[in-house]
Amino acid sequence: MSIINDRLLGIHDDALILQERNLKLRAENIANADTPGYKARVMSFDQAMETALQTKSSSPAGSAGRLMTEDPRQMGGGASSSIREGFSVPDAPALDGNTVDLDKERVGFTQDAVGYQTTLSFLNSRVAGIKKALSGQ
């Protein structure tokens, strides 16, 4: 099944997983903006996507090099992860030790949501095209 996904959907299914993960991180950061001592987490989408592309291109036929996540409840979940997270360094740290910059997180969340929606729209149109081809239209 993953070989079919790789050929039909390309990197966009992996991009969607990464964008979702990034949106969750930003949402957690925003939700904890007032939590004393909370350290804002970040993910480099570009690095994670590069790792996913390298994994796909170097994997033997049949293994398909799927992105692995740390949470076994997620699709494709496994022990290893190509998604690396870190902590953000604030411009002006808060007195309570919280490192969330709410303005940056809101802007980043909006940008990430637009990217997620764009990728989802592309995948929807791709699936619609495949359905149309299968129906002979």
Secondary structure, 3 states (H helix, E strand, C coil): CHHHHHHHHCCHHHHHHHHHHHHHHHHHHHHCCCCCCCCCEEECHHHHHHHHHHHHHHCCCCCCCCCCECCCCCCCECCCCCCCEEECCCCCCCCCCCCCCHHHHHHHHHHHHHHHHHHHHHHHHHHHHHHHHHCCC
